[in-house]
Amino acid sequence: MSSVTQKPKYHVVCRECPVEQLFDTSADAADLEREHAEETGHRIVFSRVR
C-alpha cells in the first residue's frame, strides 16, 4: 500500500459576493483575504481545510 501525503489547502470565501478560492499556501490565501477586504469592505473567511 502506498501512502500519499496531502499538503494543506487554504480556503478563502467572501460572505458578501461570489469570491471563493482554494490555495496551496497560507500566504497566498492571506493576500487575497487582505486585498479583497481592502478593496470592497466585505467580510472574508480564511481557513485551512486539510
CHARMM-style PDB file with segment names, atoms N, HN, CA, C and O in Angstrom:
ATOM      1  N   MET     1       0.837  -1.171   0.000  1.00  0.00      PROA
ATOM      2  CA  MET     1       0.000   0.000   0.000  1.00  0.00      PROA
ATOM      3  C   MET     1       0.889   1.243   0.000  1.00  0.00      PROA
ATOM      4  O   MET     1       1.822   1.333   0.798  1.00  0.00      PROA
ATOM      5  N   SER     2       0.617   2.177  -0.864  1.00  0.00      PROA
ATOM      6  HN  SER     2      -0.141   2.103  -1.512  1.00  0.00      PROA
ATOM      7  CA  SER     2       1.414   3.406  -0.862  1.00  0.00      PROA
ATOM      8  C   SER     2       0.684   4.486  -0.067  1.00  0.00      PROA
ATOM      9  O   SER     2      -0.544   4.572  -0.059  1.00  0.00      PROA
ATOM     10  N   SER     3       1.475   5.284   0.584  1.00  0.00      PROA
ATOM     11  HN  SER     3       2.472   5.214   0.578  1.00  0.00      PROA
ATOM     12  CA  SER     3       0.922   6.368   1.384  1.00  0.00      PROA
ATOM     13  C   SER     3       1.132   7.685   0.647  1.00  0.00      PROA
ATOM     14  O   SER     3       2.245   7.992   0.221  1.00  0.00      PROA
ATOM     15  N   VAL     4       0.083   8.449   0.501  1.00  0.00      PROA
ATOM     16  HN  VAL     4      -0.822   8.200   0.847  1.00  0.00      PROA
ATOM     17  CA  VAL     4       0.162   9.744  -0.165  1.00  0.00      PROA
ATOM     18  C   VAL     4      -0.010  10.822   0.892  1.00  0.00      PROA
ATOM     19  O   VAL     4      -1.001  10.845   1.622  1.00  0.00      PROA
ATOM     20  N   THR     5       0.962  11.708   0.963  1.00  0.00      PROA
ATOM     21  HN  THR     5       1.767  11.689   0.371  1.00  0.00      PROA
ATOM     22  CA  THR     5       0.885  12.810   1.918  1.00  0.00      PROA
ATOM     23  C   THR     5       0.205  13.991   1.247  1.00  0.00      PROA
ATOM     24  O   THR     5       0.662  14.485   0.216  1.00  0.00      PROA
ATOM     25  N   GLN     6      -0.881  14.431   1.837  1.00  0.00      PROA
ATOM     26  HN  GLN     6      -1.252  14.030   2.675  1.00  0.00      PROA
ATOM     27  CA  GLN     6      -1.596  15.578   1.287  1.00  0.00      PROA
ATOM     28  C   GLN     6      -1.078  16.852   1.918  1.00  0.00      PROA
ATOM     29  O   GLN     6      -0.928  16.945   3.137  1.00  0.00      PROA
ATOM     30  N   LYS     7      -0.810  17.825   1.080  1.00  0.00      PROA
ATOM     31  HN  LYS     7      -0.932  17.749   0.090  1.00  0.00      PROA
ATOM     32  CA  LYS     7      -0.394  19.133   1.575  1.00  0.00      PROA
ATOM     33  C   LYS     7      -1.628  19.897   2.022  1.00  0.00      PROA
ATOM     34  O   LYS     7      -2.712  19.695   1.475  1.00  0.00      PROA
ATOM     35  N   PRO     8      -1.479  20.763   3.000  1.00  0.00      PROA
ATOM     36  CA  PRO     8      -2.632  21.556   3.436  1.00  0.00      PROA
ATOM     37  C   PRO     8      -3.146  22.466   2.322  1.00  0.00      PROA
ATOM     38  O   PRO     8      -2.389  22.890   1.448  1.00  0.00      PROA
ATOM     39  N   LYS     9      -4.415  22.750   2.369  1.00  0.00      PROA
ATOM     40  HN  LYS     9      -5.030  22.405   3.079  1.00  0.00      PROA
ATOM     41  CA  LYS     9      -5.053  23.694   1.453  1.00  0.00      PROA
ATOM     42  C   LYS     9      -5.695  24.782   2.297  1.00  0.00      PROA
ATOM     43  O   LYS     9      -6.069  24.559   3.448  1.00  0.00      PROA
ATOM     44  N   TYR    10      -5.816  25.960   1.704  1.00  0.00      PROA
ATOM     45  HN  TYR    10      -5.512  26.141   0.769  1.00  0.00      PROA
ATOM     46  CA  TYR    10      -6.377  27.108   2.399  1.00  0.00      PROA
ATOM     47  C   TYR    10      -7.522  27.669   1.576  1.00  0.00      PROA
ATOM     48  O   TYR    10      -7.379  27.912   0.378  1.00  0.00      PROA
ATOM     49  N   HSD    11      -8.648  27.870   2.221  1.00  0.00      PROA
ATOM     50  HN  HSD    11      -8.764  27.672   3.194  1.00  0.00      PROA
ATOM     51  CA  HSD    11      -9.883  28.255   1.559  1.00  0.00      PROA
ATOM     52  C   HSD    11     -10.250  29.683   1.952  1.00  0.00      PROA
ATOM     53  O   HSD    11     -10.304  30.019   3.135  1.00  0.00      PROA
ATOM     54  N   VAL    12     -10.499  30.515   0.948  1.00  0.00      PROA
ATOM     55  HN  VAL    12     -10.455  30.243  -0.013  1.00  0.00      PROA
ATOM     56  CA  VAL    12     -10.909  31.900   1.183  1.00  0.00      PROA
ATOM     57  C   VAL    12     -12.304  32.075   0.581  1.00  0.00      PROA
ATOM     58  O   VAL    12     -12.529  31.753  -0.585  1.00  0.00      PROA
ATOM     59  N   VAL    13     -13.234  32.586   1.382  1.00  0.00      PROA
ATOM     60  HN  VAL    13     -13.052  32.847   2.330  1.00  0.00      PROA
ATOM     61  CA  VAL    13     -14.609  32.793   0.934  1.00  0.00      PROA
ATOM     62  C   VAL    13     -15.069  34.177   1.370  1.00  0.00      PROA
ATOM     63  O   VAL    13     -14.898  34.569   2.524  1.00  0.00      PROA
ATOM     64  N   CYS    14     -15.654  34.907   0.432  1.00  0.00      PROA
ATOM     65  HN  CYS    14     -15.793  34.589  -0.505  1.00  0.00      PROA
ATOM     66  CA  CYS    14     -16.281  36.184   0.766  1.00  0.00      PROA
ATOM     67  C   CYS    14     -17.725  35.896   1.158  1.00  0.00      PROA
ATOM     68  O   CYS    14     -18.425  35.156   0.467  1.00  0.00      PROA
ATOM     69  N   ARG    15     -18.163  36.475   2.255  1.00  0.00      PROA
ATOM     70  HN  ARG    15     -17.594  37.076   2.816  1.00  0.00      PROA
ATOM     71  CA  ARG    15     -19.541  36.277   2.728  1.00  0.00      PROA
ATOM     72  C   ARG    15     -20.527  37.227   2.056  1.00  0.00      PROA
ATOM     73  O   ARG    15     -21.728  37.158   2.314  1.00  0.00      PROA
ATOM     74  N   GLU    16     -20.022  38.122   1.187  1.00  0.00      PROA
ATOM     75  HN  GLU    16     -19.046  38.178   0.978  1.00  0.00      PROA
ATOM     76  CA  GLU    16     -20.900  39.126   0.599  1.00  0.00      PROA
ATOM     77  C   GLU    16     -20.916  39.134  -0.927  1.00  0.00      PROA
ATOM     78  O   GLU    16     -21.665  39.903  -1.530  1.00  0.00      PROA
ATOM     79  N   CYS    17     -20.097  38.285  -1.562  1.00  0.00      PROA
ATOM     80  HN  CYS    17     -19.488  37.660  -1.072  1.00  0.00      PROA
ATOM     81  CA  CYS    17     -20.100  38.179  -3.023  1.00  0.00      PROA
ATOM     82  C   CYS    17     -19.583  36.800  -3.411  1.00  0.00      PROA
ATOM     83  O   CYS    17     -19.199  36.031  -2.530  1.00  0.00      PROA
ATOM     84  N   PRO    18     -19.558  36.461  -4.688  1.00  0.00      PROA
ATOM     85  CA  PRO    18     -19.199  35.104  -5.109  1.00  0.00      PROA
ATOM     86  C   PRO    18     -17.703  34.756  -5.071  1.00  0.00      PROA
ATOM     87  O   PRO    18     -17.327  33.686  -5.551  1.00  0.00      PROA
ATOM     88  N   VAL    19     -16.853  35.601  -4.528  1.00  0.00      PROA
ATOM     89  HN  VAL    19     -17.158  36.470  -4.138  1.00  0.00      PROA
ATOM     90  CA  VAL    19     -15.424  35.300  -4.482  1.00  0.00      PROA
ATOM     91  C   VAL    19     -15.177  34.104  -3.559  1.00  0.00      PROA
ATOM     92  O   VAL    19     -15.585  34.104  -2.398  1.00  0.00      PROA
ATOM     93  N   GLU    20     -14.497  33.079  -4.106  1.00  0.00      PROA
ATOM     94  HN  GLU    20     -14.166  33.079  -5.050  1.00  0.00      PROA
ATOM     95  CA  GLU    20     -14.137  31.892  -3.349  1.00  0.00      PROA
ATOM     96  C   GLU    20     -12.966  31.240  -4.072  1.00  0.00      PROA
ATOM     97  O   GLU    20     -12.996  31.075  -5.291  1.00  0.00      PROA
ATOM     98  N   GLN    21     -11.932  30.869  -3.315  1.00  0.00      PROA
ATOM     99  HN  GLN    21     -11.908  31.003  -2.325  1.00  0.00      PROA
ATOM    100  CA  GLN    21     -10.767  30.285  -3.968  1.00  0.00      PROA
ATOM    101  C   GLN    21     -10.011  29.383  -2.998  1.00  0.00      PROA
ATOM    102  O   GLN    21     -10.015  29.617  -1.789  1.00  0.00      PROA
ATOM    103  N   LEU    22      -9.362  28.348  -3.538  1.00  0.00      PROA
ATOM    104  HN  LEU    22      -9.359  28.158  -4.520  1.00  0.00      PROA
ATOM    105  CA  LEU    22      -8.555  27.418  -2.777  1.00  0.00      PROA
ATOM    106  C   LEU    22      -7.086  27.655  -3.116  1.00  0.00      PROA
ATOM    107  O   LEU    22      -6.736  27.807  -4.286  1.00  0.00      PROA
ATOM    108  N   PHE    23      -6.221  27.687  -2.092  1.00  0.00      PROA
ATOM    109  HN  PHE    23      -6.505  27.563  -1.142  1.00  0.00      PROA
ATOM    110  CA  PHE    23      -4.793  27.976  -2.285  1.00  0.00      PROA
ATOM    111  C   PHE    23      -3.937  26.880  -1.685  1.00  0.00      PROA
ATOM    112  O   PHE    23      -4.368  26.158  -0.786  1.00  0.00      PROA
ATOM    113  N   ASP    24      -2.713  26.762  -2.193  1.00  0.00      PROA
ATOM    114  HN  ASP    24      -2.362  27.349  -2.923  1.00  0.00      PROA
ATOM    115  CA  ASP    24      -1.738  25.818  -1.652  1.00  0.00      PROA
ATOM    116  C   ASP    24      -0.951  26.398  -0.489  1.00  0.00      PROA
ATOM    117  O   ASP    24      -0.413  25.647   0.323  1.00  0.00      PROA
ATOM    118  N   THR    25      -0.874  27.719  -0.394  1.00  0.00      PROA
ATOM    119  HN  THR    25      -1.312  28.329  -1.054  1.00  0.00      PROA
ATOM    120  CA  THR    25      -0.109  28.339   0.693  1.00  0.00      PROA
ATOM    121  C   THR    25      -0.975  29.322   1.478  1.00  0.00      PROA
ATOM    122  O   THR    25      -1.869  29.968   0.931  1.00  0.00      PROA
ATOM    123  N   SER    26      -0.687  29.413   2.756  1.00  0.00      PROA
ATOM    124  HN  SER    26       0.039  28.888   3.200  1.00  0.00      PROA
ATOM    125  CA  SER    26      -1.440  30.356   3.592  1.00  0.00      PROA
ATOM    126  C   SER    26      -1.129  31.792   3.199  1.00  0.00      PROA
ATOM    127  O   SER    26      -1.987  32.664   3.330  1.00  0.00      PROA
ATOM    128  N   ALA    27       0.089  32.054   2.719  1.00  0.00      PROA
ATOM    129  HN  ALA    27       0.787  31.345   2.613  1.00  0.00      PROA
ATOM    130  CA  ALA    27       0.461  33.418   2.321  1.00  0.00      PROA
ATOM    131  C   ALA    27      -0.386  33.892   1.143  1.00  0.00      PROA
ATOM    132  O   ALA    27      -0.844  35.035   1.131  1.00  0.00      PROA
ATOM    133  N   ASP    28      -0.597  33.029   0.157  1.00  0.00      PROA
ATOM    134  HN  ASP    28      -0.225  32.101   0.166  1.00  0.00      PROA
ATOM    135  CA  ASP    28      -1.425  33.401  -0.995  1.00  0.00      PROA
ATOM    136  C   ASP    28      -2.879  33.636  -0.574  1.00  0.00      PROA
ATOM    137  O   ASP    28      -3.525  34.575  -1.040  1.00  0.00      PROA
ATOM    138  N   ALA    29      -3.382  32.780   0.305  1.00  0.00      PROA
ATOM    139  HN  ALA    29      -2.858  32.018   0.684  1.00  0.00      PROA
ATOM    140  CA  ALA    29      -4.751  32.937   0.800  1.00  0.00      PROA
ATOM    141  C   ALA    29      -4.901  34.234   1.577  1.00  0.00      PROA
ATOM    142  O   ALA    29      -5.891  34.949   1.420  1.00  0.00      PROA
ATOM    143  N   ALA    30      -3.922  34.536   2.413  1.00  0.00      PROA
ATOM    144  HN  ALA    30      -3.118  33.955   2.541  1.00  0.00      PROA
ATOM    145  CA  ALA    30      -3.973  35.767   3.213  1.00  0.00      PROA
ATOM    146  C   ALA    30      -3.911  37.005   2.330  1.00  0.00      PROA
ATOM    147  O   ALA    30      -4.544  38.018   2.626  1.00  0.00      PROA
ATOM    148  N   ASP    31      -3.142  36.921   1.239  1.00  0.00      PROA
ATOM    149  HN  ASP    31      -2.627  36.098   0.999  1.00  0.00      PROA
ATOM    150  CA  ASP    31      -3.071  38.046   0.297  1.00  0.00      PROA
ATOM    151  C   ASP    31      -4.439  38.343  -0.304  1.00  0.00      PROA
ATOM    152  O   ASP    31      -4.863  39.498  -0.351  1.00  0.00      PROA
ATOM    153  N   LEU    32      -5.135  37.291  -0.768  1.00  0.00      PROA
ATOM    154  HN  LEU    32      -4.790  36.353  -0.730  1.00  0.00      PROA
ATOM    155  CA  LEU    32      -6.472  37.510  -1.341  1.00  0.00      PROA
ATOM    156  C   LEU    32      -7.414  38.046  -0.276  1.00  0.00      PROA
ATOM    157  O   LEU    32      -8.175  38.980  -0.529  1.00  0.00      PROA
ATOM    158  N   GLU    33      -7.367  37.462   0.909  1.00  0.00      PROA
ATOM    159  HN  GLU    33      -6.749  36.703   1.114  1.00  0.00      PROA
ATOM    160  CA  GLU    33      -8.234  37.916   2.006  1.00  0.00      PROA
ATOM    161  C   GLU    33      -8.036  39.406   2.264  1.00  0.00      PROA
ATOM    162  O   GLU    33      -9.006  40.161   2.324  1.00  0.00      PROA
ATOM    163  N   ARG    34      -6.802  39.823   2.415  1.00  0.00      PROA
ATOM    164  HN  ARG    34      -6.014  39.209   2.367  1.00  0.00      PROA
ATOM    165  CA  ARG    34      -6.486  41.228   2.719  1.00  0.00      PROA
ATOM    166  C   ARG    34      -6.876  42.148   1.563  1.00  0.00      PROA
ATOM    167  O   ARG    34      -7.529  43.170   1.775  1.00  0.00      PROA
ATOM    168  N   GLU    35      -6.478  41.789   0.343  1.00  0.00      PROA
ATOM    169  HN  GLU    35      -5.947  40.959   0.171  1.00  0.00      PROA
ATOM    170  CA  GLU    35      -6.746  42.643  -0.813  1.00  0.00      PROA
ATOM    171  C   GLU    35      -8.247  42.800  -1.071  1.00  0.00      PROA
ATOM    172  O   GLU    35      -8.721  43.907  -1.330  1.00  0.00      PROA
ATOM    173  N   HSD    36      -8.981  41.711  -1.001  1.00  0.00      PROA
ATOM    174  HN  HSD    36      -8.596  40.813  -0.790  1.00  0.00      PROA
ATOM    175  CA  HSD    36     -10.419  41.789  -1.263  1.00  0.00      PROA
ATOM    176  C   HSD    36     -11.127  42.620  -0.196  1.00  0.00      PROA
ATOM    177  O   HSD    36     -12.001  43.429  -0.509  1.00  0.00      PROA
ATOM    178  N   ALA    37     -10.748  42.417   1.057  1.00  0.00      PROA
ATOM    179  HN  ALA    37     -10.039  41.760   1.311  1.00  0.00      PROA
ATOM    180  CA  ALA    37     -11.365  43.188   2.147  1.00  0.00      PROA
ATOM    181  C   ALA    37     -11.050  44.675   2.012  1.00  0.00      PROA
ATOM    182  O   ALA    37     -11.923  45.516   2.226  1.00  0.00      PROA
ATOM    183  N   GLU    38      -9.817  44.998   1.661  1.00  0.00      PROA
ATOM    184  HN  GLU    38      -9.108  44.314   1.486  1.00  0.00      PROA
ATOM    185  CA  GLU    38      -9.432  46.405   1.500  1.00  0.00      PROA
ATOM    186  C   GLU    38     -10.176  47.054   0.334  1.00  0.00      PROA
ATOM    187  O   GLU    38     -10.618  48.198   0.440  1.00  0.00      PROA
ATOM    188  N   GLU    39     -10.315  46.330  -0.777  1.00  0.00      PROA
ATOM    189  HN  GLU    39      -9.956  45.401  -0.863  1.00  0.00      PROA
ATOM    190  CA  GLU    39     -10.954  46.890  -1.971  1.00  0.00      PROA
ATOM    191  C   GLU    39     -12.462  47.019  -1.831  1.00  0.00      PROA
ATOM    192  O   GLU    39     -13.059  47.951  -2.369  1.00  0.00      PROA
ATOM    193  N   THR    40     -13.080  46.089  -1.111  1.00  0.00      PROA
ATOM    194  HN  THR    40     -12.595  45.331  -0.674  1.00  0.00      PROA
ATOM    195  CA  THR    40     -14.542  46.041  -1.098  1.00  0.00      PROA
ATOM    196  C   THR    40     -15.179  46.325   0.258  1.00  0.00      PROA
ATOM    197  O   THR    40     -16.340  46.727   0.327  1.00  0.00      PROA
ATOM    198  N   GLY    41     -14.423  46.118   1.335  1.00  0.00      PROA
ATOM    199  HN  GLY    41     -13.480  45.791   1.279  1.00  0.00      PROA
ATOM    200  CA  GLY    41     -15.002  46.225   2.674  1.00  0.00      PROA
ATOM    201  C   GLY    41     -15.823  45.002   3.058  1.00  0.00      PROA
ATOM    202  O   GLY    41     -16.524  45.020   4.070  1.00  0.00      PROA
ATOM    203  N   HSD    42     -15.744  43.954   2.273  1.00  0.00      PROA
ATOM    204  HN  HSD    42     -15.174  43.939   1.451  1.00  0.00      PROA
ATOM    205  CA  HSD    42     -16.509  42.734   2.531  1.00  0.00      PROA
ATOM    206  C   HSD    42     -15.898  41.917   3.667  1.00  0.00      PROA
ATOM    207  O   HSD    42     -14.723  42.056   4.006  1.00  0.00      PROA
ATOM    208  N   ARG    43     -16.744  41.058   4.239  1.00  0.00      PROA
ATOM    209  HN  ARG    43     -17.699  40.945   3.963  1.00  0.00      PROA
ATOM    210  CA  ARG    43     -16.302  40.122   5.280  1.00  0.00      PROA
ATOM    211  C   ARG    43     -15.760  38.867   4.597  1.00  0.00      PROA
ATOM    212  O   ARG    43     -16.435  38.272   3.757  1.00  0.00      PROA
ATOM    213  N   ILE    44     -14.546  38.470   4.960  1.00  0.00      PROA
ATOM    214  HN  ILE    44     -13.998  38.953   5.642  1.00  0.00      PROA
ATOM    215  CA  ILE    44     -13.862  37.339   4.341  1.00  0.00      PROA
ATOM    216  C   ILE    44     -13.595  36.267   5.396  1.00  0.00      PROA
ATOM    217  O   ILE    44     -13.281  36.582   6.544  1.00  0.00      PROA
ATOM    218  N   VAL    45     -13.720  35.001   5.002  1.00  0.00      PROA
ATOM    219  HN  VAL    45     -13.975  34.744   4.070  1.00  0.00      PROA
ATOM    220  CA  VAL    45     -13.380  33.875   5.866  1.00  0.00      PROA
ATOM    221  C   VAL    45     -12.206  33.148   5.219  1.00  0.00      PROA
ATOM    222  O   VAL    45     -12.234  32.851   4.025  1.00  0.00      PROA
ATOM    223  N   PHE    46     -11.177  32.863   6.013  1.00  0.00      PROA
ATOM    224  HN  PHE    46     -11.154  33.104   6.983  1.00  0.00      PROA
ATOM    225  CA  PHE    46      -9.964  32.215   5.536  1.00  0.00      PROA
ATOM    226  C   PHE    46      -9.623  31.100   6.527  1.00  0.00      PROA
ATOM    227  O   PHE    46      -9.465  31.357   7.721  1.00  0.00      PROA
ATOM    228  N   SER    47      -9.510  29.860   6.031  1.00  0.00      PROA
ATOM    229  HN  SER    47      -9.639  29.652   5.061  1.00  0.00      PROA
ATOM    230  CA  SER    47      -9.185  28.750   6.939  1.00  0.00      PROA
ATOM    231  C   SER    47      -8.435  27.642   6.220  1.00  0.00      PROA
ATOM    232  O   SER    47      -8.497  27.508   4.998  1.00  0.00      PROA
ATOM    233  N   ARG    48      -7.740  26.869   7.000  1.00  0.00      PROA
ATOM    234  HN  ARG    48      -7.690  26.978   7.993  1.00  0.00      PROA
ATOM    235  CA  ARG    48      -7.060  25.673   6.480  1.00  0.00      PROA
ATOM    236  C   ARG    48      -8.091  24.563   6.388  1.00  0.00      PROA
ATOM    237  O   ARG    48      -8.848  24.339   7.333  1.00  0.00      PROA
ATOM    238  N   VAL    49      -8.128  23.866   5.262  1.00  0.00      PROA
ATOM    239  HN  VAL    49      -7.513  24.048   4.495  1.00  0.00      PROA
ATOM    240  CA  VAL    49      -9.141  22.841   5.079  1.00  0.00      PROA
ATOM    241  C   VAL    49      -8.612  21.422   5.084  1.00  0.00      PROA
ATOM    242  O   VAL    49      -9.406  20.491   5.221  1.00  0.00      PROA
ATOM    243  N   ARG    50      -7.325  21.211   4.943  1.00  0.00      PROA
ATOM    244  HN  ARG    50      -6.680  21.967   4.832  1.00  0.00      PROA
ATOM    245  CA  ARG    50      -6.734  19.882   5.147  1.00  0.00      PROA
ATOM    246  C   ARG    50      -5.253  19.985   5.270  1.00  0.00      PROA
ATOM    247  OT1 ARG    50      -4.576  18.972   5.446  1.00  0.00      PROA
TER     248      ARG     50
END
